[in-house]
Amino acid sequence: TENSLIVEKGNRNNSEYFLLDGIVRSCLMNQNGEQVTLLFFEKSSILSPHVTRTSNSLSLINLEAITECTLVEIDASEFETLIEVNLEIREFANTILRNELFQKINKEIRLISWTAKDRLQQFRKDYEMLENLVPHSMIATYLGITNVSLSRLRKGS
């Protein structure tokens, strides 16, 4: 359901998730007690793989449904078995991991070396309609800026 946790940081989780419809974000609480958005996931995508979001099957992040979602859930160890025995599924899983790594590295580079305006423009390219569908506070934390800064940037563009 909308605004509910699919996976909660610190809880045991042994699933892989395929998002058929809706919007999900991965997020963490910062030192100030604020939820910071790490990534957004839109319909027809795969949420962060089990191997990248858990340690000893305990979740390192929260996965939150921002809108009503339709998810397919599969046991991670069963999916791992499929990866081992089926070359096409193994290539699919490796593509998912590469894409996740690519997204995270590009986000790090942008946060460090791009202006807030440039980050917002790239966000609009990466997530065409999301700006109209999710709370701007989530977008601001994703971009590494305050709500006020995001509001100013939006007015100026």
Secondary structure as the mmCIF struct_conf table of DSSP 4:
data_model
#
loop_
_struct_conf.conf_type_id
_struct_conf.id
_struct_conf.beg_label_comp_id
_struct_conf.beg_label_asym_id
_struct_conf.beg_label_seq_id
_struct_conf.end_label_comp_id
_struct_conf.end_label_asym_id
_struct_conf.end_label_seq_id
TURN_TY1_P TURN_TY1_P1 GLU A 2 ASN A 3
STRN STRN1 SER A 4 VAL A 7
TURN_TY1_P TURN_TY1_P2 LYS A 9 GLY A 10
BEND BEND1 ASN A 11 ASN A 11
STRN STRN2 ARG A 12 ARG A 12
STRN STRN3 SER A 15 ASP A 21
BEND BEND2 GLY A 22 GLY A 22
STRN STRN4 ILE A 23 MET A 29
TURN_TY1_P TURN_TY1_P3 GLN A 31 ASN A 32
BEND BEND3 GLY A 33 GLY A 33
STRN STRN5 GLN A 35 GLU A 42
BEND BEND4 LYS A 43 SER A 44
STRN STRN6 SER A 45 ILE A 46
BEND BEND5 SER A 48 SER A 48
HELX_RH_AL_P HELX_RH_AL_P1 HIS A 50 ARG A 53
STRN STRN7 THR A 54 SER A 55
TURN_TY1_P TURN_TY1_P4 ASN A 56 SER A 57
STRN STRN8 LEU A 58 SER A 59
BEND BEND6 LEU A 60 ILE A 61
STRN STRN9 ASN A 62 ALA A 65
BEND BEND7 ILE A 66 THR A 67
STRN STRN10 THR A 70 ASP A 75
HELX_RH_AL_P HELX_RH_AL_P2 ALA A 76 VAL A 85
HELX_RH_AL_P HELX_RH_AL_P3 LEU A 87 SER A 113
BEND BEND8 TRP A 114 TRP A 114
HELX_RH_AL_P HELX_RH_AL_P4 ALA A 116 ASP A 126
BEND BEND9 TYR A 127 TYR A 127
TURN_TY1_P TURN_TY1_P5 GLU A 128 MET A 129
HELX_RH_3T_P HELX_RH_3T_P1 LEU A 130 ASN A 132
TURN_TY1_P TURN_TY1_P6 LEU A 133 LEU A 133
BEND BEND10 VAL A 134 VAL A 134
HELX_RH_AL_P HELX_RH_AL_P5 HIS A 136 LEU A 143
TURN_TY1_P TURN_TY1_P7 GLY A 144 GLY A 144
BEND BEND11 ILE A 145 ILE A 145
HELX_RH_AL_P HELX_RH_AL_P6 ASN A 147 GLY A 156
#
